[in-house]
């Protein structure tokens, strides 16, 4: 196969100029460049696409074999892909009177990269009017704003592009070519007050800064403040705020990595979303993925947990994520108290087990390893016992036991549970629950991180 460059682009850190000279890369790299609009196929078949080769590993006898993570036989978990995604949060809320601001994100990605694009929130019908985005790179994460960096502007997608997004209120910017040798990228998004007349931009809310400086998440991302004005089209050095924003319309970053990166997607309700003591929400499995990335594994997390959603709602979201993000691993919550108004029932948990069975087949067909986690109880005020009856707790465990029977699962319940006397449903260990006695506290999420880390590490280490 051959392509020609229709626009300049970076390949392995080198700038490739536009021109008629034939270029030869792997089928998938060529297909990705064509999809990004910087190249076109040449030759007898100008409409052909890339083909993902069958994934193989080399055994002790130097033979190439396919590996199934469940059986040890055929069909390996999807390998890392050259297009990777980090999604910070999919939480649903409403923002009012917050237009006319620029928002910023800095992140150290899991691999060097050649192009990036922004995933952002805006459900306004006239969303492209006056919006702007820009990107820059830096040597490290020492600057929380990178205002003095070299910025490259992107273009905003129109409303039709939402059909390819995971959520109908999300959208993508154009791809922007950058030399990401340092793995560090900074992104800005400006949403003007004029031309965006709706006062609701779905899925995020803003509050007053909670500290005097931006938030640094364990060395790999800066969550910085909004600032009134447009600093994403020009006047890049003018963005000087030192406060941080509680939430942001920047959903995440998608990038073309030079190597292969594992995208780990988490789908579920508020337990998947995590406790929001800091932005973004930091659930146990997100902490685990971040720890692996900081340890050198090429892995990114996509937090698609949404508070209050039922399994029916996030089952649909999971299917979209499989096709749009092509994850290596999907963390999935088969049990949710949202299904039955907070009280587990026979009928409700039967439906949940059916959804889990369907998700296993869908994930396997997509080449993604499904890793379910076990559900936790809602507790009484002392946390050690559940508000549910023994019978209701047994319904919960009927779903958990199906998950536990799978070779790859995260036994969240076992990591946080306490034991109780016969005739009483168990709760969790003291301090592991948030004040609502339904969600894990920061302490509880940290307690479950190491177990989740070991499972996810095993899932991506083939």
C-alpha positions in Angstrom: 0.0 0.0 0.0 1.1 3.6 -0.6 -0.2 7.0 0.4 0.6 10.6 -0.4 0.7 13.4 2.1 -2.0 16.0 1.4 -1.0 18.1 4.5 2.2 18.1 6.6 2.1 15.6 9.4 4.4 14.1 12.0 5.5 10.5 11.8 7.6 9.2 14.6 8.6 12.7 15.5 9.7 13.7 12.0 7.7 16.3 10.0 6.5 14.8 6.7 5.9 17.5 4.0 2.9 17.4 1.7 3.6 16.3 -1.8 3.1 13.6 -4.5 6.0 11.4 -3.3 4.6 7.9 -2.4 4.8 7.0 1.2 4.8 3.4 2.6 3.7 2.6 6.2 1.8 -0.2 7.8 -1.8 -0.6 6.7 -3.2 0.7 10.0 -0.9 3.7 10.1 -1.9 4.6 6.5 -5.6 4.2 7.3 -5.2 6.4 10.4 -3.4 9.2 8.4 -6.2 9.1 5.8 -8.9 9.3 8.5 -7.2 12.3 10.0 -7.3 14.0 6.6 -3.6 14.5 6.1 -3.0 11.8 3.5 -4.8 10.0 0.7 -4.4 6.6 -0.8 -2.6 6.4 -4.1 -2.5 3.6 -6.7 -5.1 1.3 -8.1 -7.4 1.3 -5.1 -7.7 4.8 -3.7 -10.5 3.9 -1.3 -8.9 0.9 0.5 -8.6 0.9 4.3 -6.2 -0.5 6.8 -6.5 -4.0 8.1 -5.7 -4.8 11.7 -3.4 -7.8 11.7 -4.1 -10.8 13.8 -2.4 -10.4 17.2 0.3 -12.9 18.0 2.8 -13.4 20.8 6.0 -15.5 20.7 6.1 -18.6 22.9 9.1 -20.3 24.5 9.8 -22.1 21.3 9.8 -18.9 19.3 6.5 -19.7 17.6 3.9 -17.0 17.0 0.7 -18.0 18.7 -2.7 -16.4 19.6 -3.5 -16.3 23.3 -7.0 -16.1 24.9 -6.7 -14.5 28.4 -9.6 -16.7 29.6 -8.8 -20.1 28.2 -5.2 -19.9 27.1 -6.3 -20.8 23.6 -7.2 -18.7 20.7 -8.4 -15.0 20.6 -6.1 -12.7 22.5 -7.2 -9.5 24.2 -7.1 -6.6 21.8 -3.5 -5.4 21.6 -2.6 -1.8 22.3 -3.6 0.6 19.5 -1.8 3.5 17.9 -4.8 5.8 18.7 -5.1 6.1 22.5 -7.6 8.0 24.6 -7.7 9.5 28.0 -11.2 10.6 29.3 -11.2 12.4 32.6 -14.9 12.2 33.5 -18.3 11.5 32.0 -20.3 12.8 34.9 -23.6 14.5 34.1 -24.5 17.9 35.5 -25.5 21.3 34.2 -23.6 24.6 33.8 -25.2 28.0 33.6 -23.7 31.4 32.9 -20.2 30.1 32.3 -19.8 31.0 28.7 -17.1 33.3 27.4 -14.3 31.4 29.2 -11.1 29.6 28.3 -10.4 26.2 30.0 -7.0 24.4 30.1 -5.7 20.9 30.6 -2.1 19.7 30.8 -1.3 15.9 30.7 1.6 13.6 30.4 0.5 10.9 28.0 1.5 7.2 28.1 3.6 7.4 25.0 5.2 9.8 22.6 2.8 11.1 20.0 2.5 12.7 16.5 -1.0 14.2 16.6 -3.7 15.0 19.2 -7.3 16.1 19.2 -9.7 17.4 22.0 -12.8 15.7 23.3 -15.1 18.3 24.7 -18.6 19.0 25.9 -21.0 21.3 24.1 -24.6 20.5 23.2 -25.3 23.9 21.7 -26.8 23.8 18.2 -24.5 26.7 17.1 -21.5 25.3 18.9 -18.9 26.1 16.2 -19.6 29.8 16.2 -16.6 31.5 17.7 -15.3 28.4 19.5 -11.6 27.8 19.6 -9.0 25.2 20.7 -5.2 25.1 20.8 -2.5 22.7 21.7 1.2 22.9 22.7 3.9 20.6 24.0 6.4 21.1 26.8 9.5 19.3 28.0 7.9 18.3 31.3 5.0 19.0 33.7 6.7 21.8 35.6 4.4 24.4 34.0 0.8 24.3 34.8 -0.3 26.6 32.0 2.6 26.5 29.4 1.5 30.0 28.4 5.0 30.7 26.9 4.9 27.5 24.8 4.4 27.3 21.0 0.6 26.9 20.4 -1.1 25.3 17.4 -4.8 26.0 16.8 -7.3 23.4 15.8 -10.8 23.6 14.4 -14.0 22.7 16.0 -16.2 20.0 14.6 -19.8 20.7 13.6 -22.9 19.2 15.2 -22.9 16.2 12.8 -19.7 15.0 14.3 -21.5 14.1 17.5 -22.9 11.0 15.8 -19.4 9.5 16.1 -18.9 10.5 19.7 -19.5 8.3 22.8 -22.0 10.7 24.2 -24.4 12.9 22.2 -23.2 16.0 24.0 -19.5 15.3 23.3 -17.6 16.3 20.2 -14.1 16.1 18.8 -11.8 18.9 17.5 -9.8 18.4 14.4 -6.5 16.4 14.6 -3.5 18.7 15.2 0.0 17.6 14.2 2.5 18.0 17.1 5.9 16.6 17.9 5.2 14.9 21.2 8.7 13.7 22.0 8.2 14.6 25.7 4.8 12.9 26.0 3.4 16.2 27.5 0.5 18.0 25.9 -1.4 21.1 26.9 -4.9 21.9 25.5 -7.2 24.9 25.7 -10.8 25.3 24.9 -12.7 28.5 24.5 -16.6 28.7 24.5 -17.8 32.1 23.6 -20.9 33.8 25.0 -22.0 35.1 21.6 -23.3 32.5 19.2 -23.9 29.9 21.9 -27.2 31.1 23.2 -28.2 28.1 25.3 -27.3 28.4 28.9 -26.9 24.7 29.4 -23.8 22.9 28.3 -24.4 19.3 29.2 -22.3 17.2 31.7 -20.3 19.6 33.7 -20.7 22.3 36.4 -18.3 24.9 37.6 -17.7 26.1 41.1 -15.4 28.6 42.7 -11.7 27.6 42.8 -11.0 25.4 45.9 -7.3 26.2 46.2 -4.9 29.0 45.1 -3.0 26.8 42.7 -3.9 24.3 40.0 -4.4 20.7 40.8 -1.6 18.2 40.0 -2.8 14.6 39.9 0.1 12.4 40.9 2.5 13.9 38.4 0.7 13.3 35.2 -2.0 15.9 34.7 -2.7 19.5 35.6 -6.3 20.6 35.9 -6.3 24.3 35.6 -8.7 27.1 36.0 -11.1 28.8 33.6 -10.3 32.4 32.7 -12.6 34.9 31.1 -11.6 35.7 27.6 -10.3 33.9 24.5 -6.8 32.5 25.0 -7.2 29.6 22.6 -7.1 31.5 19.3 -4.4 34.1 20.1 -3.0 35.9 23.1 -1.8 32.6 24.5 0.5 34.2 27.0 -2.5 36.0 28.5 -3.8 32.9 30.3 -2.3 33.5 33.7 -4.8 32.4 36.3 -3.6 30.5 39.3 -6.9 29.1 40.5 -8.3 25.7 39.6 -11.6 24.8 38.2 -13.8 22.2 39.9 -15.0 20.8 36.6 -14.2 21.4 33.0 -15.8 21.0 29.5 -12.6 19.3 28.4 -13.6 15.7 28.5 -10.2 14.3 27.5 -7.5 13.9 24.9 -7.2 11.5 22.0 -3.8 11.0 20.4 -1.9 9.1 17.8 0.9 7.3 19.7 4.1 6.2 18.2 3.9 2.9 19.9 1.0 0.8 21.0 -1.0 2.0 24.0 -3.7 0.1 26.0 -6.9 2.1 26.6 -8.8 0.9 29.7 -12.4 2.0 29.7 -14.5 1.9 32.9 -18.3 1.8 32.5 -20.9 1.9 35.3 -22.6 4.1 37.8 -21.1 6.4 40.5 -19.0 3.6 41.9 -17.2 3.4 38.6 -17.1 7.2 38.5 -15.5 7.5 41.9 -15.2 10.0 44.7 -14.8 13.6 43.6 -12.6 15.0 46.3 -10.4 16.2 43.5 -11.0 16.6 39.8 -11.2 14.3 37.9 -13.1 11.7 39.9 -10.6 9.2 41.1 -12.2 5.7 41.4 -10.2 2.7 42.5 -9.6 1.4 39.0 -8.6 4.9 37.7 -6.0 5.0 40.5 -4.8 1.6 39.4 -4.4 2.6 35.8 -2.6 5.8 36.8 -0.2 3.8 39.0 0.6 1.5 36.1 1.2 4.4 33.7 3.5 6.1 36.2 5.4 2.8 36.5 6.0 2.8 32.8 3.2 0.8 31.3 1.7 2.3 28.2 -1.9 2.5 29.4 -4.6 5.2 29.5 -7.9 5.4 31.4 -11.3 6.5 30.1 -13.7 7.1 33.0 -17.3 6.6 31.6 -18.9 6.1 35.0 -22.0 8.2 35.4 -23.8 8.8 38.7 -27.3 7.5 38.9 -27.3 5.4 35.7 -28.9 2.0 35.6 -27.3 -1.0 34.0 -29.6 -0.5 31.0 -28.2 3.0 30.4 -24.5 2.2 30.8 -24.9 -1.1 28.9 -25.8 1.0 25.9 -22.8 3.4 26.6 -20.5 0.4 26.9 -21.5 -0.8 23.4 -20.7 2.6 21.9 -17.3 2.7 23.8 -16.3 -0.7 22.3 -16.7 0.6 18.8 -15.5 4.2 19.3 -12.5 3.7 21.6 -11.4 0.1 20.7 -10.3 -0.5 24.3 -7.9 -3.3 25.3 -9.8 -3.7 28.6 -13.2 -2.7 29.8 -13.9 -2.4 33.5 -17.6 -3.1 34.0 -20.0 -2.8 36.9 -22.6 -5.7 36.6 -24.4 -4.8 39.8 -26.0 -1.4 40.5 -28.5 -0.4 43.2 -29.9 2.2 40.8 -31.7 -0.6 39.0 -34.2 -1.3 41.9 -34.4 1.9 43.8 -31.6 0.9 46.1 -33.0 -2.5 47.2 -31.7 -5.6 45.4 -34.4 -7.9 44.0 -34.6 -11.2 42.4 -35.9 -9.8 39.1 -33.4 -6.9 39.1 -30.3 -9.0 39.7 -31.5 -11.6 37.1 -31.5 -8.7 34.5 -28.1 -7.6 35.7 -26.7 -11.2 35.2 -28.2 -11.2 31.7 -26.5 -7.9 30.9 -23.2 -9.3 32.1 -23.5 -12.3 29.9 -24.3 -10.1 26.9 -21.4 -7.8 27.6 -19.0 -10.7 27.7 -20.0 -11.7 24.2 -20.0 -8.2 22.9 -16.6 -7.5 24.3 -15.2 -10.8 23.0 -16.5 -10.0 19.5 -14.8 -6.6 19.7 -11.5 -8.1 20.8 -11.7 -6.4 24.3 -11.2 -8.2 27.6 -14.2 -7.6 29.9 -13.2 -7.2 33.6 -16.2 -6.9 35.8 -16.0 -5.8 39.4 -18.2 -7.0 42.3 -20.8 -4.8 43.8 -20.6 -3.4 47.3 -23.4 -3.0 49.9 -25.1 0.1 51.2 -24.3 0.5 54.8 -25.7 1.5 58.2 -24.2 4.4 60.0 -21.4 2.3 61.6 -20.5 0.9 58.1 -20.0 -2.6 59.4 -23.4 -3.9 58.4 -25.7 -3.3 55.4 -29.1 -1.7 55.4 -30.2 -4.6 53.2 -31.7 -7.8 54.5 -29.8 -11.1 54.2 -32.1 -12.1 51.3 -31.5 -8.8 49.5 -27.7 -9.1 50.1 -27.9 -12.6 48.6 -29.4 -11.2 45.4 -26.4 -8.8 45.2 -24.0 -11.7 45.7 -25.7 -13.7 43.0 -24.4 -11.1 40.5 -21.0 -10.9 42.3 -20.6 -14.7 42.1 -21.0 -14.7 38.3 -18.3 -12.1 38.1 -16.1 -14.0 40.5 -16.3 -17.1 38.3 -14.5 -15.3 35.4 -10.7 -15.6 35.2 -10.4 -11.8 35.1 -12.4 -9.8 37.6 -11.9 -7.3 40.4 -13.3 -8.4 43.6 -14.1 -5.0 45.0 -16.5 -6.4 47.5 -13.9 -8.7 49.1 -11.4 -5.8 49.3 -13.6 -3.6 51.4 -16.0 -5.9 53.1 -16.3 -6.7 56.8 -17.6 -9.9 58.4 -20.8 -10.0 60.5 -22.7 -12.4 62.6 -25.0 -14.9 61.1 -28.3 -13.4 60.1 -26.9 -9.9 59.4 -25.8 -8.7 56.0 -22.2 -7.4 56.0 -21.1 -3.9 55.4 -17.6 -2.5 54.8 -14.6 -1.7 56.9 -14.6 1.5 59.0 -13.7 4.6 57.1 -14.2 2.9 53.7 -17.6 4.5 53.0 -18.4 8.1 52.0 -20.9 10.0 54.2 -23.8 8.8 52.1 -23.0 5.2 53.1 -23.4 4.1 49.5 -20.1 5.1 47.8 -16.5 4.4 48.6 -14.6 7.2 50.3 -11.2 8.2 49.2 -9.8 5.8 51.7 -11.9 3.0 50.4 -10.9 3.6 46.8 -7.2 3.6 47.8 -7.7 0.4 49.7 -9.0 -1.3 46.5 -6.4 0.2 44.2 -3.6 -2.4 44.6 -5.9 -5.4 43.9 -7.3 -3.6 40.8 -3.8 -2.8 39.7 -2.7 -6.4 39.8 -5.7 -7.5 37.8 -5.3 -4.8 35.1 -1.6 -5.4 35.0 -2.2 -9.1 34.3 -4.8 -8.2 31.7 -2.5 -6.0 29.6 0.8 -7.9 30.2 0.7 -10.6 27.6 
